[in-house]
Every structure is written in structure tokens, then in C-alpha cells.
Amino acid sequence: MSESKTFTVKGMKCGGCENTLKNKLQALEGVLSIAASYQDNKATIEFDPLKIDVNIIGAAITEAGYTVEE
């Protein structure tokens, strides 16, 4: 069973930024899909909560160079 969470992500400026974020998150075990939009400052992540939690996903977004807002 999967869950989905939409993060507000600041700092994405272009499609390349979306790809950077997607590549960072796809490397995490338990992340199933990523839909990122620099225009909307949003990233919706589908994940397996038995393998990963939202705190780890948020930390990975920050490690990729972006700011997560609640």
C-alpha cells in the first residue's frame, strides 16, 4: 500500500531543477513516483511507508539544494 504527499519546494527554477530533484528522490528505496513542477513550487511523491517516511524524503529534497515549506 502506498501513500502520497505533496511538498512545497522552493528553489526550483527550470525543468533541469525538476530532473535534479527527481533523480535524487528516485535513488531512495521506497519512493515509487515523483511529479515535480518548478512553476507551482510543488513535488508530489508516492512512496511505500513501510520502506521510507516523509522526513527522509524532506531531508533528501533539502540535500538536493531546495527548501521544503510546510
Biopython code that builds the backbone (N, CA, C, O; Angstrom):
import numpy as np
from Bio.PDB.StructureBuilder import StructureBuilder

atoms = [
    (1, "MET", "N", (0.842, -1.182, 0.000)),
    (1, "MET", "CA", (0.000, 0.000, 0.000)),
    (1, "MET", "C", (0.887, 1.245, 0.000)),
    (1, "MET", "O", (1.843, 1.331, 0.771)),
    (2, "SER", "N", (0.572, 2.191, -0.852)),
    (2, "SER", "CA", (1.401, 3.392, -0.958)),
    (2, "SER", "C", (0.668, 4.603, -0.392)),
    (2, "SER", "O", (-0.553, 4.609, -0.239)),
    (3, "GLU", "N", (1.458, 5.621, -0.091)),
    (3, "GLU", "CA", (0.935, 6.911, 0.342)),
    (3, "GLU", "C", (1.488, 7.974, -0.588)),
    (3, "GLU", "O", (2.457, 7.745, -1.312)),
    (4, "SER", "N", (0.862, 9.136, -0.557)),
    (4, "SER", "CA", (1.304, 10.246, -1.389)),
    (4, "SER", "C", (1.369, 11.505, -0.534)),
    (4, "SER", "O", (0.525, 11.720, 0.337)),
    (5, "LYS", "N", (2.368, 12.328, -0.788)),
    (5, "LYS", "CA", (2.500, 13.606, -0.078)),
    (5, "LYS", "C", (2.962, 14.655, -1.061)),
    (5, "LYS", "O", (3.859, 14.417, -1.870)),
    (6, "THR", "N", (2.340, 15.825, -0.983)),
    (6, "THR", "CA", (2.758, 16.957, -1.799)),
    (6, "THR", "C", (3.554, 17.916, -0.929)),
    (6, "THR", "O", (3.078, 18.387, 0.104)),
    (7, "PHE", "N", (4.768, 18.194, -1.366)),
    (7, "PHE", "CA", (5.663, 19.120, -0.682)),
    (7, "PHE", "C", (5.678, 20.444, -1.437)),
    (7, "PHE", "O", (5.623, 20.455, -2.667)),
    (8, "THR", "N", (5.753, 21.556, -0.716)),
    (8, "THR", "CA", (6.043, 22.847, -1.326)),
    (8, "THR", "C", (7.557, 22.966, -1.348)),
    (8, "THR", "O", (8.212, 22.944, -0.306)),
    (9, "VAL", "N", (8.106, 23.094, -2.558)),
    (9, "VAL", "CA", (9.559, 23.093, -2.744)),
    (9, "VAL", "C", (9.982, 24.421, -3.358)),
    (9, "VAL", "O", (9.590, 24.749, -4.478)),
    (10, "LYS", "N", (10.778, 25.176, -2.625)),
    (10, "LYS", "CA", (11.284, 26.464, -3.109)),
    (10, "LYS", "C", (12.697, 26.284, -3.662)),
    (10, "LYS", "O", (13.494, 25.512, -3.130)),
    (11, "GLY", "N", (12.986, 27.006, -4.731)),
    (11, "GLY", "CA", (14.333, 26.986, -5.292)),
    (11, "GLY", "C", (14.435, 26.325, -6.654)),
    (11, "GLY", "O", (15.468, 26.439, -7.314)),
    (12, "MET", "N", (13.384, 25.633, -7.092)),
    (12, "MET", "CA", (13.411, 25.055, -8.438)),
    (12, "MET", "C", (13.133, 26.179, -9.434)),
    (12, "MET", "O", (12.157, 26.914, -9.289)),
    (13, "LYS", "N", (13.988, 26.308, -10.439)),
    (13, "LYS", "CA", (13.876, 27.414, -11.400)),
    (13, "LYS", "C", (13.545, 26.969, -12.826)),
    (13, "LYS", "O", (13.142, 27.787, -13.653)),
    (14, "CYS", "N", (13.716, 25.660, -13.120)),
    (14, "CYS", "CA", (13.545, 25.207, -14.502)),
    (14, "CYS", "C", (13.309, 23.695, -14.528)),
    (14, "CYS", "O", (13.298, 23.036, -13.488)),
    (15, "GLY", "N", (13.124, 23.170, -15.717)),
    (15, "GLY", "CA", (12.945, 21.732, -15.880)),
    (15, "GLY", "C", (14.152, 20.935, -15.419)),
    (15, "GLY", "O", (14.013, 19.804, -14.952)),
    (16, "GLY", "N", (15.334, 21.518, -15.548)),
    (16, "GLY", "CA", (16.543, 20.850, -15.067)),
    (16, "GLY", "C", (16.504, 20.657, -13.561)),
    (16, "GLY", "O", (16.961, 19.637, -13.046)),
    (17, "CYS", "N", (15.957, 21.644, -12.858)),
    (17, "CYS", "CA", (15.810, 21.524, -11.400)),
    (17, "CYS", "C", (14.842, 20.392, -11.056)),
    (17, "CYS", "O", (15.075, 19.631, -10.117)),
    (18, "GLU", "N", (13.762, 20.289, -11.818)),
    (18, "GLU", "CA", (12.818, 19.185, -11.605)),
    (18, "GLU", "C", (13.536, 17.850, -11.764)),
    (18, "GLU", "O", (13.344, 16.939, -10.959)),
    (19, "ASN", "N", (14.364, 17.732, -12.802)),
    (19, "ASN", "CA", (15.088, 16.481, -13.044)),
    (19, "ASN", "C", (16.093, 16.186, -11.943)),
    (19, "ASN", "O", (16.253, 15.033, -11.540)),
    (20, "THR", "N", (16.773, 17.219, -11.453)),
    (20, "THR", "CA", (17.712, 17.033, -10.343)),
    (20, "THR", "C", (16.986, 16.464, -9.133)),
    (20, "THR", "O", (17.460, 15.521, -8.501)),
    (21, "LEU", "N", (15.836, 17.042, -8.819)),
    (21, "LEU", "CA", (15.047, 16.574, -7.678)),
    (21, "LEU", "C", (14.570, 15.142, -7.901)),
    (21, "LEU", "O", (14.667, 14.306, -7.003)),
    (22, "LYS", "N", (14.058, 14.860, -9.086)),
    (22, "LYS", "CA", (13.580, 13.506, -9.388)),
    (22, "LYS", "C", (14.700, 12.481, -9.263)),
    (22, "LYS", "O", (14.502, 11.413, -8.684)),
    (23, "ASN", "N", (15.869, 12.797, -9.798)),
    (23, "ASN", "CA", (16.999, 11.862, -9.721)),
    (23, "ASN", "C", (17.400, 11.592, -8.278)),
    (23, "ASN", "O", (17.697, 10.452, -7.919)),
    (24, "LYS", "N", (17.411, 12.630, -7.450)),
    (24, "LYS", "CA", (17.770, 12.476, -6.035)),
    (24, "LYS", "C", (16.759, 11.572, -5.327)),
    (24, "LYS", "O", (17.142, 10.684, -4.565)),
    (25, "LEU", "N", (15.486, 11.798, -5.579)),
    (25, "LEU", "CA", (14.446, 11.043, -4.873)),
    (25, "LEU", "C", (14.294, 9.622, -5.399)),
    (25, "LEU", "O", (14.005, 8.708, -4.627)),
    (26, "GLN", "N", (14.485, 9.424, -6.699)),
    (26, "GLN", "CA", (14.361, 8.080, -7.261)),
    (26, "GLN", "C", (15.425, 7.141, -6.724)),
    (26, "GLN", "O", (15.258, 5.922, -6.767)),
    (27, "ALA", "N", (16.512, 7.693, -6.220)),
    (27, "ALA", "CA", (17.582, 6.868, -5.655)),
    (27, "ALA", "C", (17.215, 6.315, -4.278)),
    (27, "ALA", "O", (17.901, 5.434, -3.759)),
    (28, "LEU", "N", (16.143, 6.825, -3.690)),
    (28, "LEU", "CA", (15.730, 6.384, -2.359)),
    (28, "LEU", "C", (14.848, 5.147, -2.445)),
    (28, "LEU", "O", (13.884, 5.116, -3.209)),
    (29, "GLU", "N", (15.181, 4.132, -1.663)),
    (29, "GLU", "CA", (14.349, 2.932, -1.623)),
    (29, "GLU", "C", (13.004, 3.289, -1.004)),
    (29, "GLU", "O", (12.940, 3.901, 0.062)),
    (30, "GLY", "N", (11.940, 2.901, -1.679)),
    (30, "GLY", "CA", (10.595, 3.152, -1.179)),
    (30, "GLY", "C", (9.868, 4.260, -1.916)),
    (30, "GLY", "O", (8.648, 4.377, -1.801)),
    (31, "VAL", "N", (10.601, 5.085, -2.681)),
    (31, "VAL", "CA", (9.957, 6.118, -3.487)),
    (31, "VAL", "C", (9.462, 5.460, -4.770)),
    (31, "VAL", "O", (10.230, 4.827, -5.493)),
    (32, "LEU", "N", (8.166, 5.619, -5.043)),
    (32, "LEU", "CA", (7.546, 4.943, -6.182)),
    (32, "LEU", "C", (7.385, 5.858, -7.389)),
    (32, "LEU", "O", (7.588, 5.427, -8.524)),
    (33, "SER", "N", (7.021, 7.117, -7.153)),
    (33, "SER", "CA", (6.885, 8.053, -8.268)),
    (33, "SER", "C", (7.035, 9.482, -7.762)),
    (33, "SER", "O", (6.814, 9.778, -6.587)),
    (34, "ILE", "N", (7.418, 10.358, -8.687)),
    (34, "ILE", "CA", (7.634, 11.762, -8.371)),
    (34, "ILE", "C", (7.032, 12.601, -9.486)),
    (34, "ILE", "O", (7.290, 12.359, -10.665)),
    (35, "ALA", "N", (6.232, 13.582, -9.108)),
    (35, "ALA", "CA", (5.736, 14.580, -10.053)),
    (35, "ALA", "C", (6.153, 15.935, -9.501)),
    (35, "ALA", "O", (5.639, 16.374, -8.473)),
    (36, "ALA", "N", (7.088, 16.604, -10.183)),
    (36, "ALA", "CA", (7.604, 17.888, -9.706)),
    (36, "ALA", "C", (7.269, 18.988, -10.704)),
    (36, "ALA", "O", (7.304, 18.776, -11.916)),
    (37, "SER", "N", (6.943, 20.171, -10.177)),
    (37, "SER", "CA", (6.660, 21.330, -11.018)),
    (37, "SER", "C", (7.356, 22.554, -10.445)),
    (37, "SER", "O", (7.015, 23.022, -9.358)),
    (38, "TYR", "N", (8.339, 23.073, -11.185)),
    (38, "TYR", "CA", (9.013, 24.291, -10.724)),
    (38, "TYR", "C", (8.073, 25.484, -10.802)),
    (38, "TYR", "O", (8.203, 26.424, -10.018)),
    (39, "GLN", "N", (7.120, 25.457, -11.744)),
    (39, "GLN", "CA", (6.184, 26.568, -11.899)),
    (39, "GLN", "C", (5.245, 26.687, -10.701)),
    (39, "GLN", "O", (4.884, 27.792, -10.294)),
    (40, "ASP", "N", (4.855, 25.549, -10.144)),
    (40, "ASP", "CA", (3.939, 25.538, -8.996)),
    (40, "ASP", "C", (4.663, 25.425, -7.659)),
    (40, "ASP", "O", (4.037, 25.499, -6.602)),
    (41, "ASN", "N", (5.988, 25.245, -7.705)),
    (41, "ASN", "CA", (6.777, 25.024, -6.482)),
    (41, "ASN", "C", (6.256, 23.827, -5.690)),
    (41, "ASN", "O", (6.170, 23.879, -4.463)),
    (42, "LYS", "N", (5.911, 22.759, -6.389)),
    (42, "LYS", "CA", (5.349, 21.569, -5.750)),
    (42, "LYS", "C", (6.053, 20.309, -6.233)),
    (42, "LYS", "O", (6.541, 20.230, -7.360)),
    (43, "ALA", "N", (6.085, 19.338, -5.346)),
    (43, "ALA", "CA", (6.539, 17.996, -5.708)),
    (43, "ALA", "C", (5.636, 17.010, -4.982)),
    (43, "ALA", "O", (5.529, 17.034, -3.756)),
    (44, "THR", "N", (4.993, 16.149, -5.747)),
    (44, "THR", "CA", (4.135, 15.121, -5.172)),
    (44, "THR", "C", (4.868, 13.797, -5.283)),
    (44, "THR", "O", (5.250, 13.365, -6.371)),
    (45, "ILE", "N", (5.055, 13.162, -4.136)),
    (45, "ILE", "CA", (5.828, 11.933, -4.056)),
    (45, "ILE", "C", (4.914, 10.808, -3.613)),
    (45, "ILE", "O", (4.227, 10.919, -2.597)),
    (46, "GLU", "N", (4.904, 9.715, -4.382)),
    (46, "GLU", "CA", (4.217, 8.493, -3.967)),
    (46, "GLU", "C", (5.285, 7.566, -3.410)),
    (46, "GLU", "O", (6.331, 7.366, -4.027)),
    (47, "PHE", "N", (5.013, 6.999, -2.236)),
    (47, "PHE", "CA", (6.032, 6.197, -1.564)),
    (47, "PHE", "C", (5.408, 5.061, -0.768)),
    (47, "PHE", "O", (4.213, 5.064, -0.472)),
    (48, "ASP", "N", (6.251, 4.089, -0.429)),
    (48, "ASP", "CA", (5.859, 2.963, 0.406)),
    (48, "ASP", "C", (6.217, 3.317, 1.848)),
    (48, "ASP", "O", (7.400, 3.380, 2.182)),
    (49, "PRO", "N", (5.221, 3.552, 2.716)),
    (49, "PRO", "CA", (5.510, 3.974, 4.090)),
    (49, "PRO", "C", (6.186, 2.900, 4.938)),
    (49, "PRO", "O", (6.676, 3.194, 6.028)),
    (50, "LEU", "N", (6.218, 1.677, 4.458)),
    (50, "LEU", "CA", (6.927, 0.622, 5.182)),
    (50, "LEU", "C", (8.431, 0.679, 4.924)),
    (50, "LEU", "O", (9.215, 0.085, 5.664)),
    (51, "LYS", "N", (8.834, 1.401, 3.866)),
    (51, "LYS", "CA", (10.251, 1.474, 3.499)),
    (51, "LYS", "C", (10.871, 2.851, 3.730)),
    (51, "LYS", "O", (12.084, 2.962, 3.909)),
    (52, "ILE", "N", (10.048, 3.897, 3.728)),
    (52, "ILE", "CA", (10.573, 5.265, 3.850)),
    (52, "ILE", "C", (9.487, 6.152, 4.444)),
    (52, "ILE", "O", (8.297, 5.887, 4.274)),
    (53, "ASP", "N", (9.907, 7.213, 5.147)),
    (53, "ASP", "CA", (8.906, 8.144, 5.675)),
    (53, "ASP", "C", (9.139, 9.552, 5.123)),
    (53, "ASP", "O", (10.159, 9.832, 4.493)),
    (54, "VAL", "N", (8.173, 10.421, 5.375)),
    (54, "VAL", "CA", (8.213, 11.761, 4.785)),
    (54, "VAL", "C", (9.398, 12.586, 5.285)),
    (54, "VAL", "O", (9.871, 13.471, 4.572)),
    (55, "ASN", "N", (9.880, 12.315, 6.486)),
    (55, "ASN", "CA", (11.033, 13.063, 6.998)),
    (55, "ASN", "C", (12.284, 12.792, 6.171)),
    (55, "ASN", "O", (13.063, 13.708, 5.904)),
    (56, "ILE", "N", (12.478, 11.551, 5.768)),
    (56, "ILE", "CA", (13.631, 11.194, 4.937)),
    (56, "ILE", "C", (13.490, 11.825, 3.550)),
    (56, "ILE", "O", (14.469, 12.309, 2.980)),
    (57, "ILE", "N", (12.281, 11.818, 3.018)),
    (57, "ILE", "CA", (12.044, 12.437, 1.711)),
    (57, "ILE", "C", (12.318, 13.936, 1.789)),
    (57, "ILE", "O", (12.984, 14.493, 0.916)),
    (58, "GLY", "N", (11.809, 14.588, 2.824)),
    (58, "GLY", "CA", (12.051, 16.022, 3.007)),
    (58, "GLY", "C", (13.531, 16.339, 3.130)),
    (58, "GLY", "O", (14.010, 17.321, 2.562)),
    (59, "ALA", "N", (14.259, 15.508, 3.871)),
    (59, "ALA", "CA", (15.705, 15.707, 4.026)),
    (59, "ALA", "C", (16.418, 15.555, 2.685)),
    (59, "ALA", "O", (17.364, 16.291, 2.404)),
    (60, "ALA", "N", (15.979, 14.615, 1.860)),
    (60, "ALA", "CA", (16.593, 14.415, 0.544)),
    (60, "ALA", "C", (16.343, 15.615, -0.369)),
    (60, "ALA", "O", (17.214, 15.992, -1.154)),
    (61, "ILE", "N", (15.166, 16.211, -0.268)),
    (61, "ILE", "CA", (14.872, 17.417, -1.054)),
    (61, "ILE", "C", (15.830, 18.539, -0.642)),
    (61, "ILE", "O", (16.367, 19.250, -1.491)),
    (62, "THR", "N", (16.035, 18.686, 0.659)),
    (62, "THR", "CA", (16.961, 19.697, 1.171)),
    (62, "THR", "C", (18.390, 19.413, 0.712)),
    (62, "THR", "O", (19.114, 20.328, 0.319)),
    (63, "GLU", "N", (18.795, 18.140, 0.761)),
    (63, "GLU", "CA", (20.139, 17.752, 0.309)),
    (63, "GLU", "C", (20.347, 18.053, -1.173)),
    (63, "GLU", "O", (21.470, 18.306, -1.610)),
    (64, "ALA", "N", (19.255, 18.022, -1.944)),
    (64, "ALA", "CA", (19.346, 18.322, -3.375)),
    (64, "ALA", "C", (19.504, 19.824, -3.626)),
    (64, "ALA", "O", (19.725, 20.246, -4.761)),
    (65, "GLY", "N", (19.389, 20.631, -2.563)),
    (65, "GLY", "CA", (19.615, 22.063, -2.698)),
    (65, "GLY", "C", (18.364, 22.918, -2.691)),
    (65, "GLY", "O", (18.420, 24.101, -3.026)),
    (66, "TYR", "N", (17.239, 22.336, -2.314)),
    (66, "TYR", "CA", (15.973, 23.065, -2.323)),
    (66, "TYR", "C", (15.436, 23.209, -0.902)),
    (66, "TYR", "O", (15.889, 22.526, 0.016)),
    (67, "THR", "N", (14.474, 24.096, -0.737)),
    (67, "THR", "CA", (13.874, 24.349, 0.567)),
    (67, "THR", "C", (12.472, 23.767, 0.596)),
    (67, "THR", "O", (11.679, 23.987, -0.319)),
    (68, "VAL", "N", (12.173, 23.023, 1.654)),
    (68, "VAL", "CA", (10.841, 22.444, 1.836)),
    (68, "VAL", "C", (10.068, 23.339, 2.791)),
    (68, "VAL", "O", (10.559, 23.682, 3.866)),
    (69, "GLU", "N", (8.855, 23.716, 2.396)),
    (69, "GLU", "CA", (7.985, 24.509, 3.265)),
    (69, "GLU", "C", (6.756, 23.686, 3.603)),
    (69, "GLU", "O", (6.209, 22.985, 2.752)),
    (70, "GLU", "N", (6.333, 23.780, 4.837)),
    (70, "GLU", "CA", (5.135, 23.047, 5.277)),
    (70, "GLU", "C", (3.889, 23.845, 4.974)),
    (70, "GLU", "O", (2.782, 23.397, 5.269)),
]
sb = StructureBuilder()
sb.init_structure("model")
sb.init_model(0)
sb.init_chain("A")
sb.init_seg("    ")
for serial, (resi, resn, name, xyz) in enumerate(atoms, 1):
    if name == "N":
        sb.init_residue(resn, " ", resi, " ")
    sb.init_atom(name, np.array(xyz, "f"), 0.0, 1.0, " ", f" {name:<3s}", serial, name[0])
structure = sb.get_structure()
